[in-house]
Amino acid sequence: MKTDISSALREADQDPTIGAMVMTGSDKAFAAGADIKEMKDKTFAEAYMSNFLANWEVIARLRKPVIAAVSGYALGGGLELALQADILLAAPSAKLGQPEINLGVIPGGGGTQRLARLIGKSRTMEMVLTGRIIDAEEAERWGLVNRVVREESGVVEAAIKLAKEVSSRSRVAVAAGKEAVNAAFELSLSEGLRFERRLFHGLFATKDQKEGMMAFAEKRKPEWTHS
């Protein structure tokens, strides 16, 4: 399933008519993690030489925004998949956790790194070292999810609405915004500020910057050409 998701998102990322993507699962579970039965007899050499789970980074490398709509269980690799999204919305039924410690291992698809950047060291330690599963309300309080969608229309509809809103902006500016925010997790503050300014300056070479500022001055809606 992970391969199918990656392929579909990669295809959408390359489609010029698509501005943002929504990733979701069923009402009972967002996504299953790696197959435990497949992993149980794997040796260190096999895992190391095949770079096991390295392909889970595909989603994080997409240029267009990805919104995750989580219902039910998002555990282990399922949560690691959701954590790669740019925006994470949760249904009240969502349960999130990294229970790998109960199998004698730790998260291997980015869980320890992305969780620590989102919710801090202590809370990440608690989740990783105990395998504790948290509900949607706690995830919202911790900042693990953007918000819990309590409306009757549901979390998927909310994610689609948000994706449409993002898609209504200049796609050049959206791509630059995503790149700048992601750089904050890789660069020092001074380097990040310099990188942000360079992207900001670069947008003045786009048609969308001219259109956006002219539309503001003329008090009308901009007509983006995404160029």
ZAMIMAR-880696 format. One line per 3 residues: number of its first residue (from 1); for each residue x, y, z of N, C-alpha, C. Coordinates in nm, 4 decimals. Each point is the difference from the previous one (the first is absolute). Example, Ala and Ser with C-alpha at 12.3 -4.5 7.8 and 13.67 -1.06 7.14 Angstrom:
% ZAMIMAR-880696
1> 1.3190:-0.5690:0.7800:-0.0890:0.1190:0.0000:0.0900:0.1200:0.0000  -0.0350:0.1050:-0.0720:0.0820:0.1190:0.0060:-0.0770:0.1090:0.0730 $
***
This chain:
% ZAMIMAR-880696
1> 0.0820:-0.1196:0.0000:-0.0820:0.1196:0.0000:0.0858:0.1253:0.0000  0.1109:-0.0025:0.0748:0.0897:0.1154:0.0056:0.0509:0.0353:-0.1388  0.0331:-0.1028:-0.0799:0.0475:0.0230:-0.1363:-0.1087:0.0647:-0.0830 $
4> -0.1255:-0.0459:0.0154:-0.1118:0.0568:-0.0746:-0.0201:0.1467:0.0358  0.0063:0.0325:0.1300:-0.0159:0.1384:0.0448:0.1106:0.0875:-0.0580  0.1238:-0.0473:0.0100:0.1139:0.0761:-0.0503:-0.0127:0.0254:-0.1497 $
7> -0.0397:-0.1029:-0.0745:-0.0123:0.0135:-0.1454:-0.1090:0.1003:-0.0366  -0.1141:-0.0098:0.0695:-0.1114:0.0913:-0.0280:0.0373:0.1438:0.0320  0.0685:0.0211:0.1134:0.0393:0.1357:0.0383:0.1077:0.0558:-0.0923 $
10> 0.0930:-0.0856:-0.0409:0.1039:0.0453:-0.0944:-0.0633:0.0437:-0.1322  -0.0981:-0.0775:-0.0452:-0.0692:0.0326:-0.1247:-0.0730:0.1344:0.0124  -0.0687:0.0187:0.1140:-0.0716:0.1260:0.0227:0.0968:0.1172:0.0130 $
13> 0.1166:-0.0253:0.0587:0.0999:0.1049:0.0189:0.0504:0.0530:-0.1337  -0.0013:-0.0855:-0.1013:0.0494:0.0384:-0.1327:-0.1097:0.0520:-0.0925  -0.1253:-0.0054:0.0465:-0.1143:0.0443:-0.0805:-0.0182:0.1508:0.0171 $
16> 0.0168:0.0786:-0.1055:-0.0090:0.1462:0.0122:-0.1395:0.0507:0.0347  -0.1018:-0.0838:-0.0140:-0.1371:0.0432:0.0299:-0.0356:-0.0190:0.1480  0.0891:-0.0634:0.0772:-0.0259:-0.0279:0.1415:0.0840:0.0933:0.0867 $
19> -0.0662:0.0641:0.0989:0.0694:0.0942:0.0858:0.0347:-0.0524:0.1368  -0.0746:-0.1002:0.0494:0.0246:-0.0587:0.1320:-0.0612:-0.1385:0.0028  0.0442:-0.0822:0.0953:-0.0439:-0.1393:0.0071:-0.0531:-0.0346:0.1384 $
22> -0.0966:-0.0900:0.0032:-0.0560:-0.0498:0.1260:0.0300:-0.1488:0.0104  0.0496:-0.0403:0.1160:0.0346:-0.1396:0.0261:-0.0860:-0.0488:0.1166  -0.0748:-0.1085:-0.0204:-0.0864:-0.0501:0.1066:-0.0121:-0.1515:-0.0085 $
25> -0.0659:-0.0585:0.0997:-0.0197:-0.1446:0.0029:-0.1474:-0.0307:0.0191  -0.0300:-0.0991:0.0810:-0.1390:-0.0346:0.0286:-0.0426:0.0642:0.1320  -0.1258:-0.0194:0.0378:-0.0486:0.0530:0.1279:0.0672:-0.0697:0.1180 $
28> 0.0407:-0.1255:-0.0194:0.0583:-0.0784:0.1096:0.1505:0.0196:0.0151  0.0675:0.0268:-0.1095:0.1455:0.0144:0.0065:0.0495:0.0884:-0.1128  0.0958:0.0873:0.0326:0.0592:0.0880:-0.1011:0.0867:-0.0809:-0.0957 $
31> 0.0903:-0.0795:0.0548:0.0878:-0.0835:-0.0818:0.0668:-0.1040:0.0877  0.0233:-0.1160:-0.0580:0.0735:-0.1034:0.0718:0.1487:0.0281:-0.0114  0.0755:-0.0442:0.0982:0.1452:0.0156:-0.0039:0.0628:-0.1133:-0.0794 $
34> 0.1257:-0.0230:0.0236:0.0701:-0.1093:-0.0675:-0.0568:-0.1345:0.0457  0.0111:-0.0989:-0.0839:-0.0509:-0.1342:0.0283:0.0901:-0.0689:0.1037  -0.0553:-0.0227:0.1195:0.0791:-0.0595:0.1089:0.0428:-0.1419:-0.0358 $
37> -0.0882:-0.0749:-0.0636:0.0335:-0.1377:-0.0376:0.1155:-0.0027:-0.0987  0.0038:0.1018:-0.0854:0.1094:0.0080:-0.0970:0.1313:0.0385:0.0685  -0.0091:0.0806:0.1034:0.1202:0.0512:0.0662:0.0599:-0.0959:0.1019 $
40> -0.0792:-0.0881:0.0566:0.0428:-0.0744:0.1196:0.1257:-0.0838:-0.0208  0.0257:-0.0491:-0.1214:0.1181:-0.0829:-0.0240:0.1121:0.0758:-0.0720  -0.0188:0.1301:-0.0185:0.1008:0.0795:-0.0708:0.1271:0.0123:0.0842 $
43> 0.1153:-0.0091:-0.0625:0.1277:0.0142:0.0709:0.0504:0.1432:-0.0121  0.0992:0.0344:0.0822:0.0601:0.1329:-0.0085:0.0551:0.0249:-0.1394  0.0720:-0.0976:-0.0532:0.0622:0.0163:-0.1321:-0.1056:0.0271:-0.1066 $
46> -0.1112:-0.0726:0.0067:-0.1067:0.0210:-0.0983:-0.0600:0.1400:0.0125  -0.0270:0.0402:0.1235:-0.0595:0.1320:0.0225:0.0962:0.1110:-0.0425  0.1261:-0.0160:0.0359:0.1000:0.1033:-0.0274:0.0305:0.0108:-0.1488 $
49> 0.0228:-0.1134:-0.0650:0.0398:0.0019:-0.1405:-0.1146:0.0396:-0.0928  -0.1237:-0.0243:0.0422:-0.1153:0.0400:-0.0818:-0.0474:0.1407:0.0338  0.0665:0.0614:0.1020:-0.0396:0.1337:0.0476:-0.1485:0.0006:0.0334 $
52> -0.0402:-0.0970:0.0777:-0.1402:-0.0257:0.0339:-0.0680:0.1256:0.0542  -0.1163:0.0308:-0.0545:-0.0859:0.1142:0.0353:0.0472:0.1340:-0.0563  0.1120:0.0019:-0.0732:0.0462:0.1267:-0.0581:-0.1016:0.0561:-0.0989 $
55> -0.0776:-0.0902:-0.0647:-0.0979:0.0460:-0.0989:-0.1179:0.0733:0.0642  -0.0067:-0.0001:0.1339:-0.1083:0.0708:0.0683:0.0195:0.1511:-0.0058  0.1133:0.0457:-0.0497:0.0272:0.1436:-0.0055:-0.0535:0.0661:-0.1257 $
58> -0.0620:-0.0767:-0.0883:-0.0463:0.0539:-0.1284:-0.0979:0.1152:0.0199  -0.0951:-0.0160:0.0902:-0.1047:0.1011:0.0192:0.0584:0.1313:0.0494  0.0973:-0.0077:0.0889:0.0608:0.1212:0.0547:0.0734:0.0798:-0.1069 $
61> 0.0357:-0.0640:-0.1104:0.0759:0.0682:-0.1048:-0.0885:0.0612:-0.1099  -0.1309:-0.0200:0.0092:-0.0905:0.0563:-0.1005:0.0005:0.1522:0.0084  -0.0142:0.0674:-0.1124:0.0066:0.1462:-0.0027:-0.1348:0.0643:0.0315 $
64> -0.1074:-0.0671:-0.0334:-0.1326:0.0560:0.0271:-0.0454:-0.0367:0.1410  -0.0849:0.0834:0.0609:-0.0470:-0.0287:0.1359:-0.0828:-0.1289:0.0071  0.0223:-0.0747:0.1073:-0.0753:-0.1224:0.0265:-0.0739:0.0171:0.1324 $
67> -0.1299:-0.0247:-0.0013:-0.0823:0.0098:0.1199:-0.0446:-0.1397:0.0389  0.0275:-0.0393:0.1241:-0.0415:-0.1310:0.0494:-0.1301:0.0147:0.0776  -0.0966:-0.0866:-0.0303:-0.1281:-0.0040:0.0706:-0.0054:-0.1335:0.0744 $
70> 0.0183:0.0044:0.1321:0.0158:-0.1223:0.0794:-0.1263:-0.0343:0.0772  -0.0504:-0.1208:-0.0238:-0.1098:-0.0575:0.0773:0.0464:-0.1339:0.0560  -0.0490:-0.0359:0.1165:0.0353:-0.1293:0.0573:0.1475:-0.0079:0.0358 $
73> 0.0563:-0.1194:-0.0140:0.1368:-0.0245:0.0453:0.1051:0.0456:-0.1009  0.0994:0.0715:0.0512:0.1203:0.0351:-0.0766:0.1169:-0.0366:0.0909  0.0429:-0.1245:-0.0094:0.1015:-0.0534:0.0904:0.1242:-0.0427:-0.0776 $
76> 0.1156:0.0118:0.0659:0.1237:-0.0453:-0.0625:0.0246:0.0702:-0.1324  0.0164:-0.0806:-0.1044:0.0230:0.0553:-0.1328:-0.1150:0.0858:-0.0486  -0.1218:-0.0279:0.0482:-0.1153:0.0820:-0.0379:0.0155:0.1430:0.0485 $
79> 0.0469:0.0164:0.1235:0.0247:0.1344:0.0521:0.1192:0.0638:-0.0707  0.1033:-0.0776:-0.0257:0.1169:0.0535:-0.0700:-0.0376:0.0504:-0.1393  -0.0952:-0.0675:-0.0625:-0.0508:0.0437:-0.1302:-0.0723:0.1344:0.0145 $
82> -0.0869:0.0106:0.1011:-0.0746:0.1239:0.0232:0.0927:0.1162:0.0335  0.1075:-0.0288:0.0727:0.0927:0.1049:0.0417:0.0747:0.0635:-0.1168  0.0012:-0.0683:-0.1132:0.0663:0.0565:-0.1176:-0.0862:0.1034:-0.0708 $
85> -0.1292:0.0050:0.0347:-0.0897:0.0979:-0.0617:0.0358:0.1404:0.0485  -0.0408:0.0987:-0.0768:0.0268:0.1389:0.0367:-0.1030:0.0526:0.0993  -0.1204:-0.0498:-0.0099:-0.1086:0.0376:0.0903:-0.0710:-0.1279:0.0414 $
88> -0.0312:-0.0121:0.1283:-0.0598:-0.1242:0.0509:-0.1306:0.0328:0.0728  -0.1111:-0.0478:-0.0550:-0.1310:0.0153:0.0620:-0.0437:-0.1348:0.0560  -0.0711:0.0019:0.1131:-0.0402:-0.1250:0.0642:-0.1494:-0.0022:0.0276 $
91> -0.0598:-0.1166:-0.0149:-0.1375:-0.0209:0.0426:0.0009:-0.0273:0.1508  -0.1114:0.0195:0.0694:-0.0043:-0.0290:0.1436:0.0371:-0.1444:0.0338  -0.0149:-0.0896:-0.0978:0.0293:-0.1426:0.0230:0.1476:-0.0342:-0.0112 $
94> 0.0828:0.0951:-0.0391:0.1415:-0.0288:-0.0270:0.0759:-0.0444:0.1248  0.0829:-0.1008:-0.0180:0.0899:-0.0497:0.1051:0.1396:-0.0071:-0.0606  0.0952:0.0677:0.0631:0.1338:0.0093:-0.0581:0.1051:-0.0532:0.0959 $
97> 0.0980:-0.0724:-0.0535:0.1039:-0.0534:0.0866:0.1125:-0.0668:-0.0759  0.1095:-0.0211:0.0718:0.1178:-0.0719:-0.0527:0.0247:-0.1187:0.0935  -0.0723:-0.1102:-0.0206:0.0090:-0.1139:0.0921:0.1118:-0.0993:-0.0301 $
100> 0.0979:0.0402:-0.0822:0.1054:-0.0934:-0.0407:0.0773:-0.0583:0.1175  0.0079:0.0737:0.1113:0.0753:-0.0474:0.1163:-0.0555:-0.1321:0.0507  -0.1291:-0.0224:-0.0224:-0.0642:-0.1251:0.0415:0.0423:-0.1188:-0.0859 $
103> 0.0692:0.0286:-0.1100:0.0496:-0.1047:-0.0893:0.1509:-0.0173:0.0134  0.0596:0.0764:0.0916:0.1437:-0.0104:0.0188:0.0820:0.0835:-0.0956  -0.0644:0.0991:-0.0641:0.0718:0.0893:-0.0906:-0.0437:0.1442:0.0284 $
106> 0.0433:0.0918:-0.0838:-0.0415:0.1394:0.0099:-0.0564:0.0434:-0.1361  -0.0626:0.1160:-0.0086:-0.0451:0.0477:-0.1311:0.1172:0.0108:-0.0967  -0.0219:-0.0391:-0.1247:0.1085:0.0033:-0.0987:-0.0339:0.0800:-0.1246 $
109> -0.1201:0.0604:-0.0015:-0.0431:0.0764:-0.1167:-0.0144:0.1482:0.0285  0.0764:0.0489:0.0978:-0.0010:0.1430:0.0287:-0.0722:0.0402:0.1268  -0.0591:-0.0955:0.0718:-0.0800:0.0322:0.1178:0.0742:0.0757:0.1084 $
112> 0.1196:-0.0453:0.0357:0.0726:0.0662:0.1084:0.0405:0.1418:-0.0390  0.0328:0.0213:-0.1253:0.0498:0.1301:-0.0443:-0.1127:0.1008:-0.0220  -0.1035:-0.0404:-0.0693:-0.1089:0.0949:-0.0296:-0.0842:0.0288:0.1234 $
115> -0.0231:-0.1004:0.0829:-0.0764:0.0246:0.1223:0.0730:0.0991:0.0903  0.1301:-0.0178:0.0176:0.0770:0.0891:0.0873:-0.0063:0.1441:-0.0484  -0.0015:0.0196:-0.1305:-0.0069:0.1356:-0.0544:-0.1387:0.0603:0.0170 $
118> -0.1016:-0.0841:0.0094:-0.1372:0.0494:0.0138:-0.0424:0.0193:0.1455  0.0294:-0.0981:0.0839:-0.0550:0.0027:0.1363:0.1061:0.0065:0.1090  0.1273:0.0070:-0.0379:0.1063:0.0123:0.0986:0.0561:-0.1329:0.0470 $
121> 0.1123:0.0093:0.0697:0.0737:-0.1191:0.0425:-0.0776:-0.0855:0.0997  -0.0530:0.0606:0.1062:-0.0600:-0.0775:0.1089:-0.1220:-0.0788:-0.0452  -0.0870:0.0650:-0.0756:-0.1213:-0.0692:-0.0462:0.0349:-0.1088:-0.1010 $
124> 0.0988:0.0277:-0.0856:0.0448:-0.1021:-0.0947:0.0586:-0.1188:0.0743  0.0812:0.0267:0.1017:0.0558:-0.1084:0.0812:-0.1107:-0.0865:0.0591  -0.1025:0.0639:0.0520:-0.1107:-0.0753:0.0600:-0.0674:-0.0904:-0.1026 $
127> -0.0265:0.0534:-0.1188:-0.0666:-0.0801:-0.1026:0.0884:-0.1138:-0.0514  0.1290:0.0315:-0.0218:0.0912:-0.0995:-0.0581:0.0399:-0.1070:0.1017  0.0231:0.0399:0.1239:0.0508:-0.0946:0.1000:-0.1075:-0.0827:0.0682 $
130> -0.1261:0.0459:-0.0078:-0.1097:-0.0776:0.0614:-0.0949:-0.0588:-0.1026  0.0009:0.0545:-0.1217:-0.0948:-0.0449:-0.1016:-0.1397:0.0561:0.0234  -0.0093:0.1034:0.0837:-0.1299:0.0564:0.0356:-0.0733:0.0552:-0.1219 $
133> -0.1287:-0.0272:-0.0061:-0.0850:0.0489:-0.1079:-0.0817:0.1178:0.0526  0.0002:0.1112:-0.0722:-0.0755:0.1169:0.0436:-0.1213:0.0218:-0.0903  -0.1024:0.0642:0.0551:-0.1203:0.0251:-0.0794:0.0109:0.1343:-0.0719 $
136> -0.1015:0.0315:-0.0791:0.0034:0.1203:-0.0828:0.0076:0.1273:0.0834  -0.0716:0.0028:0.1125:-0.0009:0.1200:0.0839:0.1396:0.0295:0.0548  0.0665:-0.1046:0.0483:0.1348:0.0192:0.0531:0.0973:0.0374:-0.1111 $
139> -0.0167:-0.0617:-0.1157:0.0864:0.0319:-0.1141:-0.0150:0.1467:-0.0394  -0.1209:0.0519:0.0091:-0.0230:0.1412:-0.0323:0.0659:0.0908:0.1044  -0.0132:-0.0357:0.1275:0.0617:0.0801:0.1068:0.1517:0.0006:-0.0126 $
142> 0.0570:-0.1119:-0.0412:0.1453:-0.0119:-0.0122:0.0545:0.0667:-0.1266  -0.0889:0.0332:-0.0935:0.0459:0.0569:-0.1258:0.0401:-0.1038:-0.1025  -0.0398:-0.1237:0.0232:0.0310:-0.1082:-0.0938:-0.0887:0.0081:-0.1237 $
145> -0.1230:0.0465:0.0177:-0.0909:0.0215:-0.1122:-0.0391:0.1481:-0.0033  -0.0307:0.0499:-0.1187:-0.0421:0.1401:-0.0113:-0.1282:0.0252:0.0768  -0.0957:-0.0903:-0.0188:-0.1261:0.0126:0.0729:-0.0805:-0.1282:-0.0124 $
148> -0.0955:-0.0157:0.0925:-0.0955:-0.1099:-0.0052:-0.1251:0.0521:-0.0695  -0.0430:-0.0688:-0.1035:-0.1180:0.0416:-0.0766:-0.1230:-0.0638:0.0628  -0.0821:0.0825:0.0620:-0.1181:-0.0498:0.0726:-0.1294:0.0171:-0.0790 $
151> 0.0081:0.0667:-0.1150:-0.1206:0.0220:-0.0806:-0.0532:-0.1318:-0.0563  -0.1296:-0.0039:-0.0245:-0.0643:-0.1215:-0.0525:0.0526:-0.0387:-0.1367  0.0402:0.0986:-0.0784:0.0480:-0.0281:-0.1361:0.1248:-0.0872:0.0006 $
154> 0.0757:0.0030:0.1106:0.1112:-0.0926:0.0165:0.1357:0.0546:-0.0386  0.1022:-0.0759:0.0382:0.1384:0.0448:-0.0153:0.0457:0.0010:-0.1457  -0.0488:-0.0953:-0.0800:0.0418:-0.0037:-0.1405:-0.0532:0.1215:-0.0743 $
157> -0.1253:0.0341:0.0257:-0.0593:0.1178:-0.0643:0.0750:0.1267:0.0411  0.0389:0.0076:0.1277:0.0762:0.1157:0.0481:0.1357:0.0073:-0.0683  0.0635:-0.1164:-0.0204:0.1309:-0.0038:-0.0662:-0.0123:0.0418:-0.1461 $
160> -0.1047:-0.0450:-0.0663:-0.0217:0.0375:-0.1405:-0.0256:0.1502:-0.0119  -0.0793:0.0534:0.0925:-0.0277:0.1435:0.0005:0.1292:0.0802:0.0172  0.0848:-0.0462:0.0910:0.1279:0.0671:0.0237:0.0905:-0.0106:-0.1220 $
163> 0.0010:-0.1181:-0.0633:0.0815:-0.0199:-0.1200:-0.0455:0.0933:-0.1121  -0.1310:0.0191:-0.0126:-0.0527:0.0912:-0.1016:0.0430:0.1436:0.0291  0.0014:0.0349:0.1286:0.0421:0.1348:0.0384:0.1469:0.0230:-0.0357 $
166> 0.0842:-0.0981:0.0318:0.1421:0.0102:-0.0337:0.0179:0.0069:-0.1522  -0.0775:-0.0800:-0.0719:0.0112:-0.0067:-0.1461:-0.0446:0.1289:-0.0675  -0.0769:0.0818:0.0709:-0.0485:0.1251:-0.0581:0.1062:0.1094:0.0034 $
169> 0.1136:-0.0262:0.0636:0.1104:0.0955:0.0042:0.0984:-0.0257:-0.1144  0.0948:0.0911:-0.0147:0.1054:-0.0197:-0.1000:0.0803:-0.1241:0.0366  0.0091:-0.0943:-0.0915:0.0707:-0.1256:0.0300:0.1505:0.0210:0.0105 $
172> 0.0495:0.1030:-0.0673:0.1424:0.0322:0.0131:0.0273:0.0480:0.1429  -0.0850:0.0894:0.0505:0.0172:0.0518:0.1354:-0.0233:-0.1090:0.1041  -0.0970:-0.0863:-0.0235:-0.0276:-0.1099:0.0933:0.1209:-0.0931:0.0100 $
175> 0.0587:-0.0339:-0.1143:0.1179:-0.0873:-0.0003:0.1160:0.0658:0.0744  0.0157:0.1312:-0.0200:0.1072:0.0724:0.0683:-0.0262:0.0044:0.1507  -0.1269:0.0199:0.0383:-0.0352:0.0027:0.1414:0.0275:-0.1319:0.0689 $
178> -0.0364:-0.1096:-0.0667:0.0263:-0.1327:0.0563:0.1502:-0.0242:0.0132  0.0756:0.0373:-0.1017:0.1453:-0.0201:0.0036:0.0639:0.0807:0.1132  -0.0478:0.1227:0.0198:0.0560:0.0854:0.1042:-0.0298:-0.0543:0.1399 $
181> -0.1236:-0.0431:0.0224:-0.0368:-0.0543:0.1319:0.0782:-0.1271:0.0295  0.0104:-0.0893:-0.0980:0.0756:-0.1238:0.0208:0.1471:0.0264:0.0286  0.0542:0.1071:-0.0583:0.1404:0.0338:0.0230:0.0263:0.0370:0.1450 $
184> -0.1043:0.0469:0.0697:0.0162:0.0387:0.1403:0.0423:-0.1175:0.0874  -0.0312:-0.1216:-0.0440:0.0354:-0.1194:0.0777:0.1395:-0.0521:-0.0342  0.0632:0.0596:-0.0994:0.1308:-0.0476:-0.0438:0.1109:0.1032:0.0212 $
187> -0.0378:0.1289:0.0059:0.0991:0.1070:0.0033:0.0011:0.0728:0.1344  0.1090:0.0698:0.0277:0.0041:0.0883:0.1163:-0.0917:0.1190:-0.0275  -0.0316:0.0782:0.1036:-0.0894:0.1142:-0.0190:0.0574:0.0988:-0.1014 $
190> 0.1274:0.0343:0.0124:0.0584:0.0982:-0.0925:0.0001:-0.0528:-0.1432  0.0316:-0.1286:-0.0172:0.0003:-0.0586:-0.1338:-0.1419:-0.0089:-0.0546  -0.0942:-0.0335:0.0880:-0.1395:-0.0094:-0.0411:-0.0567:0.1341:-0.0429 $
193> 0.0333:0.1048:0.0735:-0.0459:0.1339:-0.0359:0.0564:0.0434:-0.1358  0.1266:-0.0337:-0.0232:0.0625:0.0329:-0.1287:-0.0679:-0.0780:-0.1130  -0.0286:-0.1277:0.0248:-0.0660:-0.0836:-0.1008:-0.1390:0.0537:-0.0303 $
196> -0.0741:0.0379:0.1047:-0.1342:0.0566:-0.0181:0.0043:0.1266:-0.0854  0.0933:0.0887:0.0297:0.0112:0.1248:-0.0765:0.0296:-0.0266:-0.1465  0.0859:-0.0977:-0.0260:0.0350:-0.0298:-0.1396:-0.1230:-0.0521:-0.0759 $
199> -0.0794:-0.0841:0.0640:-0.1231:-0.0469:-0.0634:-0.0975:0.1157:-0.0202  -0.0112:0.0857:0.1020:-0.0862:0.1180:-0.0086:0.0438:0.0898:-0.1151  0.1300:0.0279:-0.0075:0.0514:0.0821:-0.1094:-0.0278:-0.0653:-0.1358 $
202> 0.0194:-0.1304:-0.0078:-0.0189:-0.0714:-0.1251:-0.1421:0.0081:-0.0531  -0.0979:0.0102:0.0902:-0.1395:0.0057:-0.0436:-0.0317:0.1288:-0.0742  0.0864:0.1026:0.0134:-0.0217:0.1232:-0.0747:0.0312:-0.0176:-0.1487 $
205> 0.0526:-0.1151:-0.0364:0.0243:-0.0304:-0.1412:-0.1166:-0.0763:-0.0612  -0.1073:-0.0216:0.0773:-0.1133:-0.0775:-0.0496:-0.1144:0.0892:-0.0462  -0.0791:-0.0513:-0.0930:-0.1193:0.0720:-0.0461:-0.1052:0.0070:0.1103 $
208> -0.0036:-0.1035:0.0835:-0.1000:-0.0018:0.1064:0.0230:0.1097:0.1030  0.1264:0.0350:0.0267:0.0269:0.1105:0.0930:-0.0545:0.1308:-0.0571  0.0233:0.0247:-0.1287:-0.0499:0.1217:-0.0642:-0.1524:0.0033:0.0023 $
211> -0.0621:-0.1137:-0.0324:-0.1458:-0.0081:-0.0014:-0.0585:0.0160:0.1393  0.0608:-0.0660:0.0978:-0.0522:0.0053:0.1365:0.0030:0.1397:0.0575  0.1085:0.0712:-0.0188:0.0125:0.1352:0.0553:-0.0830:0.1009:-0.0782 $
214> -0.0109:-0.0204:-0.1324:-0.0841:0.0880:-0.0807:-0.1469:-0.0193:0.0364  -0.0407:-0.1250:0.0204:-0.1384:-0.0287:0.0377:-0.0333:0.0624:0.1353  0.0958:-0.0057:0.0922:-0.0213:0.0624:0.1316:-0.0193:0.1506:-0.0147 $
217> 0.0832:0.0626:-0.0824:-0.0084:0.1449:-0.0205:-0.1307:0.0392:-0.0690  -0.0478:-0.0891:-0.0876:-0.1228:0.0287:-0.0751:-0.1247:-0.0532:0.0689  0.0182:-0.0604:0.1176:-0.1113:-0.0517:0.0815:-0.0855:-0.1003:-0.0775 $
220> 0.0698:-0.0992:-0.0559:-0.0669:-0.1096:-0.0707:0.0695:-0.1303:0.0331  -0.0628:-0.1096:-0.0385:0.0612:-0.1311:0.0238:0.1097:-0.0247:-0.1033  0.1127:-0.0564:0.0434:0.1070:-0.0293:-0.0967:-0.0355:-0.1180:-0.0895 $
223> 0.0526:0.0042:-0.1195:-0.0173:-0.1117:-0.0945:0.1377:-0.0627:-0.0202  0.0251:-0.1069:0.0740:0.1325:-0.0608:-0.0020:0.0261:-0.0760:-0.1296  0.1211:0.0079:-0.0484:0.0431:-0.0814:-0.1141:0.0977:-0.1085:0.0450 $
226> 0.0362:0.0024:0.1306:0.0935:-0.0969:0.0587:0.1332:0.0017:-0.0754  0.0427:0.1224:-0.0266:0.1269:0.0171:-0.0724:0.0707:0.1258:0.0487 $
***
